Every structure is written in structure tokens, then in C-alpha cells.
């Protein structure tokens, strides 16, 4: 990388992952936008499965983008994939790789409900609105939960029955690591 911050490029990042055969779903701000809601975002977020072989494919994709860890500034290694989250600067902007969680944000559930978008490199999965809202609620970030701002999806459309395993009486679920994953 040349040291100059790059704007987020979801297509470039997705192309690198597709070229390596990695399994991923676009989540976060670009998924919100794809679901026809206005959203500003500074990074490209991907949900990835808990799969060692896929981790190797993701690592090769990140290397092809010249990725360097956000906090440490070093190149990624397979050991970095042992955690729940990887944030990196790359030629496709800041990329966040988020390890799948428990339902409703496990990879299989999110991928099954995802939109399929054709690109020159292949099919890109983009999280559907229910999955995006589930991830935002589980993260518990104030900007995603604020009642006085236009919501991604008003509560009247998504009730607790929409997320049977999530228990949305509280904005945070039992898994505290989810908050760190999406920040």
C-alpha cells in the first residue's frame, strides 16, 4: 500500500475474494445501501464463515489488496483469523472481516437470505435487510439504535418474532463479542 487512504471499494474487495474462491457475504453499510436505505459508510464489511480453508482464501485475497492490519500496520497472517474480527487498510479501502456468529447471524442463515448480485467476477452475496438489522441490533452501537434518527428499518416492520433466536427485548444479546465485531 502507498500510505494514502483509499475510499471503500466493495466491488474491488469482492472481486479479490471471488478470485480466491472465498465464501463471504457483504454486510454493514454497503448492504444497507443495497437494501435501498441511505447510509454513509467508511469501510467494506464482510461476514465470513468459521472455516479454516476459507480463512486461507480470504488471506490470499487480502494479500492481493496489499492489506495491513488497522491497529498494528503489519501484513495479515492466518493466525489473525483465529479471532472474531479483522480490520485492515487495503487498496479497496478499509475492509472488515467479521466471523459468523450464532443464529440469526450465522453464515448459512445470512447467505440463504442474501441478495445475489452478478458482477464481472461472479456472484456476490449481499445481506438482506433482516440480516443487516439483526447484526446492527446485536452490535448495540448508539448510532444504529437511536430512536430519534431515521432507522434502517422501523421496529414496526421487524418484531421479536422476526428474530426467534435473538431475544430482542434488549439491544445487546448474550454475546458481548458481537459489539466488538461490528465497531
C-alpha contacts under 8 A as a table, 3 or more apart, distances in Angstrom:
res1	aa1	res2	aa2	distance
1	X	4	X	7.65
1	X	66	X	5.49
1	X	67	X	7.36
1	X	90	X	6.72
1	X	91	X	6.55
5	X	89	X	7.61
5	X	93	X	6.77
6	X	90	X	7.21
6	X	91	X	5.96
6	X	92	X	6.34
6	X	93	X	4.53
6	X	94	X	7.59
7	X	42	X	7.39
7	X	43	X	7.85
7	X	92	X	6.82
7	X	93	X	4.90
7	X	94	X	7.72
8	X	42	X	6.27
8	X	43	X	5.22
8	X	44	X	6.04
8	X	92	X	5.57
8	X	93	X	4.16
8	X	94	X	6.20
8	X	95	X	7.83
9	X	12	X	5.34
9	X	13	X	6.19
9	X	44	X	7.09
9	X	92	X	4.75
9	X	93	X	6.12
10	X	13	X	5.17
10	X	14	X	5.88
10	X	30	X	7.51
10	X	44	X	5.77
10	X	92	X	7.12
11	X	14	X	5.03
11	X	15	X	5.92
12	X	15	X	5.06
12	X	16	X	6.36
12	X	92	X	5.81
13	X	16	X	5.26
13	X	17	X	6.47
13	X	44	X	7.77
13	X	65	X	7.61
13	X	92	X	5.56
13	X	95	X	7.76
14	X	17	X	5.12
14	X	18	X	6.04
14	X	124	X	7.08
15	X	18	X	5.03
15	X	19	X	5.99
15	X	121	X	5.80
15	X	122	X	7.95
16	X	19	X	5.14
16	X	20	X	6.61
16	X	61	X	5.00
16	X	62	X	7.41
16	X	64	X	6.96
16	X	65	X	7.27
17	X	20	X	5.33
17	X	21	X	6.35
17	X	22	X	5.23
17	X	23	X	7.68
17	X	24	X	7.79
17	X	57	X	7.31
17	X	58	X	6.15
17	X	61	X	5.13
17	X	62	X	7.78
18	X	21	X	4.92
18	X	22	X	5.79
18	X	23	X	7.83
18	X	121	X	6.61
18	X	122	X	6.84
19	X	22	X	7.71
19	X	61	X	7.44
19	X	121	X	7.22
20	X	57	X	5.37
20	X	58	X	7.22
20	X	60	X	6.85
20	X	61	X	6.05
21	X	57	X	6.50
22	X	54	X	5.58
22	X	55	X	7.92
22	X	57	X	5.25
22	X	58	X	5.81
23	X	48	X	6.41
23	X	49	X	7.09
23	X	54	X	6.51
24	X	46	X	6.04
24	X	47	X	5.60
24	X	48	X	4.82
24	X	49	X	7.21
24	X	125	X	7.11
25	X	46	X	5.46
25	X	47	X	5.18
25	X	48	X	6.77
25	X	107	X	7.97
25	X	110	X	7.57
25	X	111	X	6.41
25	X	114	X	7.60
25	X	124	X	7.24
25	X	125	X	4.91
25	X	126	X	5.42
25	X	127	X	6.20
26	X	30	X	7.11
26	X	31	X	6.04
26	X	44	X	7.58
26	X	45	X	5.98
26	X	46	X	4.67
26	X	47	X	6.47
26	X	124	X	7.71
26	X	125	X	6.19
26	X	126	X	4.60
26	X	127	X	5.93
27	X	30	X	6.55
27	X	31	X	4.89
27	X	32	X	7.62
27	X	44	X	7.83
27	X	45	X	5.31
27	X	46	X	5.45
27	X	47	X	6.38
27	X	126	X	6.44
27	X	127	X	5.46
27	X	132	X	6.42
28	X	31	X	5.44
28	X	32	X	6.38
28	X	44	X	7.23
28	X	45	X	5.41
28	X	46	X	7.66
28	X	132	X	6.63
28	X	136	X	7.97
29	X	32	X	5.00
29	X	33	X	6.27
29	X	39	X	6.17
29	X	40	X	6.76
29	X	41	X	5.29
29	X	43	X	7.73
29	X	44	X	7.39
29	X	45	X	7.52
30	X	33	X	4.97
30	X	34	X	6.08
30	X	39	X	7.87
30	X	41	X	7.20
30	X	44	X	6.84
30	X	45	X	7.72
31	X	34	X	4.90
31	X	35	X	6.18
31	X	126	X	5.79
31	X	127	X	5.75
31	X	128	X	7.26
31	X	129	X	7.75
31	X	132	X	7.00
32	X	35	X	5.12
32	X	36	X	6.73
32	X	37	X	5.73
32	X	38	X	7.37
32	X	39	X	6.63
32	X	129	X	7.02
32	X	132	X	6.87
32	X	152	X	7.37
33	X	36	X	5.13
33	X	37	X	5.08
33	X	38	X	5.84
33	X	39	X	5.99
34	X	37	X	7.36
34	X	126	X	7.45
35	X	128	X	6.84
35	X	129	X	6.15
37	X	152	X	6.58
41	X	44	X	7.90
42	X	94	X	7.19
43	X	93	X	6.37
43	X	94	X	4.75
43	X	95	X	5.69
43	X	96	X	7.12
44	X	93	X	7.39
44	X	94	X	6.29
44	X	95	X	4.87
44	X	96	X	6.17
45	X	95	X	5.92
45	X	96	X	4.69
45	X	97	X	6.10
45	X	98	X	7.22
46	X	95	X	7.69
46	X	96	X	6.17
46	X	97	X	5.02
46	X	98	X	5.97
47	X	97	X	6.08
47	X	98	X	4.81
47	X	99	X	5.89
47	X	100	X	6.01
47	X	107	X	6.99
48	X	97	X	6.63
48	X	98	X	6.01
48	X	99	X	5.18
48	X	100	X	5.80
48	X	107	X	6.62
49	X	54	X	7.42
49	X	99	X	6.05
49	X	100	X	5.31
49	X	106	X	7.62
49	X	107	X	5.38
50	X	54	X	7.94
50	X	55	X	7.95
50	X	99	X	6.28
50	X	100	X	6.32
51	X	54	X	5.29
51	X	55	X	6.21
52	X	55	X	4.94
52	X	56	X	6.56
53	X	56	X	5.29
53	X	57	X	6.64
54	X	57	X	4.98
54	X	58	X	6.12
55	X	58	X	5.02
55	X	59	X	6.04
55	X	78	X	6.98
55	X	81	X	6.45
56	X	59	X	5.00
56	X	60	X	6.30
56	X	78	X	6.70
57	X	60	X	5.21
57	X	61	X	6.28
58	X	61	X	5.01
58	X	62	X	6.11
59	X	62	X	5.08
59	X	63	X	6.12
59	X	76	X	7.00
59	X	77	X	7.02
59	X	78	X	6.79
60	X	63	X	5.01
60	X	64	X	6.22
61	X	64	X	5.10
61	X	65	X	6.56
62	X	65	X	5.10
62	X	66	X	6.43
62	X	67	X	5.28
62	X	76	X	7.78
62	X	90	X	7.56
63	X	66	X	4.99
63	X	67	X	5.67
63	X	75	X	7.65
63	X	76	X	7.52
64	X	67	X	7.61
65	X	90	X	5.47
65	X	91	X	5.32
65	X	92	X	6.74
66	X	75	X	7.89
66	X	90	X	5.45
66	X	91	X	6.33
67	X	75	X	6.35
67	X	76	X	7.09
67	X	88	X	5.73
67	X	89	X	5.40
67	X	90	X	4.24
67	X	91	X	7.20
68	X	72	X	7.78
68	X	73	X	5.16
68	X	74	X	5.05
68	X	75	X	4.64
68	X	76	X	6.27
68	X	88	X	5.16
68	X	89	X	5.33
68	X	90	X	6.54
69	X	72	X	5.47
69	X	73	X	4.86
69	X	74	X	5.53
69	X	75	X	6.31
69	X	76	X	6.42
69	X	86	X	7.37
69	X	87	X	5.95
69	X	88	X	4.24
69	X	89	X	6.37
70	X	73	X	5.74
70	X	87	X	5.56
70	X	88	X	4.68
70	X	89	X	5.90
76	X	80	X	6.41
77	X	80	X	5.51
77	X	81	X	7.52
78	X	81	X	5.43
78	X	82	X	7.48
79	X	82	X	5.55
80	X	83	X	6.37
80	X	86	X	7.02
81	X	84	X	7.37
81	X	85	X	7.56
81	X	86	X	7.17
83	X	86	X	7.56
83	X	99	X	7.70
84	X	98	X	6.00
84	X	99	X	4.84
84	X	100	X	7.81
84	X	177	X	7.62
84	X	181	X	6.39
85	X	96	X	7.00
85	X	97	X	5.68
85	X	98	X	4.72
85	X	99	X	6.05
85	X	180	X	7.83
85	X	181	X	5.34
86	X	96	X	5.61
86	X	97	X	5.07
86	X	98	X	6.66
87	X	94	X	7.00
87	X	95	X	5.78
87	X	96	X	4.45
87	X	97	X	6.47
88	X	94	X	5.54
88	X	95	X	5.34
88	X	96	X	6.51
89	X	92	X	7.89
89	X	93	X	5.80
89	X	94	X	4.50
89	X	95	X	6.42
90	X	93	X	5.04
90	X	94	X	5.94
90	X	95	X	7.01
92	X	95	X	7.44
98	X	181	X	6.06
98	X	182	X	7.49
99	X	181	X	7.88
100	X	105	X	6.24
100	X	106	X	4.87
100	X	107	X	5.37
101	X	104	X	7.77
101	X	105	X	5.27
101	X	106	X	4.80
101	X	107	X	7.51
101	X	178	X	7.75
102	X	105	X	5.65
102	X	106	X	5.02
103	X	106	X	4.98
103	X	109	X	7.05
103	X	165	X	6.35
103	X	166	X	7.35
104	X	109	X	6.43
104	X	110	X	7.33
104	X	131	X	7.14
104	X	134	X	7.01
104	X	163	X	6.73
104	X	165	X	6.57
104	X	166	X	6.75
105	X	109	X	6.60
105	X	110	X	5.99
105	X	131	X	6.67
105	X	134	X	7.18
105	X	135	X	6.65
106	X	109	X	5.60
106	X	110	X	6.29
107	X	110	X	5.26
107	X	111	X	5.86
108	X	111	X	5.22
108	X	112	X	5.98
109	X	112	X	5.21
109	X	113	X	6.40
110	X	113	X	5.37
110	X	114	X	6.03
110	X	127	X	6.20
110	X	128	X	7.51
110	X	131	X	5.92
111	X	114	X	4.98
111	X	125	X	6.72
111	X	126	X	7.93
111	X	127	X	6.92
113	X	127	X	6.90
113	X	128	X	5.88
113	X	131	X	7.63
114	X	125	X	5.67
114	X	126	X	5.22
114	X	127	X	4.39
114	X	128	X	4.80
115	X	125	X	5.66
115	X	126	X	5.09
115	X	127	X	6.26
115	X	128	X	6.08
116	X	123	X	6.25
116	X	124	X	5.83
116	X	125	X	4.90
116	X	126	X	6.48
117	X	123	X	5.56
117	X	124	X	5.07
117	X	125	X	6.28
117	X	126	X	7.23
118	X	122	X	5.90
118	X	123	X	4.63
118	X	124	X	6.22
119	X	122	X	5.17
119	X	123	X	5.96
119	X	124	X	6.87
127	X	131	X	6.02
127	X	132	X	6.20
128	X	131	X	5.52
128	X	132	X	6.29
129	X	132	X	4.99
129	X	133	X	6.03
129	X	153	X	7.90
130	X	133	X	5.27
130	X	134	X	6.12
130	X	158	X	7.61
130	X	162	X	7.90
131	X	134	X	5.02
131	X	135	X	6.20
132	X	135	X	5.22
132	X	136	X	6.18
133	X	136	X	5.01
133	X	137	X	6.00
133	X	152	X	7.23
133	X	153	X	7.14
134	X	137	X	5.22
134	X	138	X	6.07
134	X	163	X	7.47
135	X	138	X	5.10
135	X	139	X	6.09
135	X	182	X	7.92
136	X	139	X	5.14
136	X	140	X	6.55
136	X	141	X	7.29
136	X	144	X	6.14
136	X	145	X	7.87
136	X	182	X	7.79
137	X	140	X	5.25
137	X	141	X	7.65
137	X	144	X	7.12
137	X	145	X	6.82
137	X	168	X	7.98
137	X	171	X	5.50
137	X	172	X	6.84
138	X	171	X	6.17
138	X	172	X	5.14
138	X	173	X	5.85
138	X	178	X	6.40
138	X	179	X	6.85
139	X	171	X	7.90
139	X	172	X	6.72
139	X	178	X	5.50
139	X	179	X	4.12
139	X	180	X	7.42
139	X	181	X	7.49
139	X	182	X	5.88
139	X	183	X	7.61
140	X	144	X	7.06
140	X	145	X	6.62
140	X	171	X	5.54
140	X	172	X	5.52
140	X	179	X	6.29
141	X	144	X	5.41
141	X	145	X	6.35
141	X	179	X	7.39
141	X	183	X	7.67
142	X	145	X	5.09
142	X	146	X	5.72
143	X	146	X	5.55
144	X	151	X	7.42
144	X	152	X	7.78
145	X	151	X	7.73
145	X	171	X	7.67
146	X	149	X	5.80
146	X	151	X	7.55
147	X	150	X	7.55
147	X	151	X	7.24
151	X	154	X	5.55
153	X	157	X	6.83
153	X	158	X	7.42
154	X	157	X	5.80
154	X	158	X	7.10
155	X	158	X	5.15
155	X	159	X	6.33
156	X	159	X	6.65
158	X	161	X	7.81
158	X	162	X	5.81
159	X	162	X	5.32
159	X	163	X	7.33
160	X	163	X	5.43
160	X	164	X	6.44
160	X	166	X	7.78
160	X	167	X	6.61
160	X	168	X	5.70
160	X	169	X	7.51
161	X	164	X	5.23
163	X	166	X	5.41
163	X	167	X	7.17
163	X	168	X	7.55
164	X	167	X	6.73
166	X	173	X	6.64
167	X	170	X	7.14
167	X	173	X	7.01
168	X	171	X	6.02
168	X	172	X	7.61
168	X	173	X	7.36
170	X	173	X	6.84
172	X	175	X	7.76
172	X	176	X	7.62
173	X	176	X	7.19
175	X	178	X	5.85
176	X	179	X	5.88
176	X	180	X	7.55
177	X	180	X	5.34
177	X	181	X	6.35
178	X	181	X	5.02
178	X	182	X	6.63
179	X	182	X	5.76
179	X	183	X	6.56
180	X	183	X	5.45
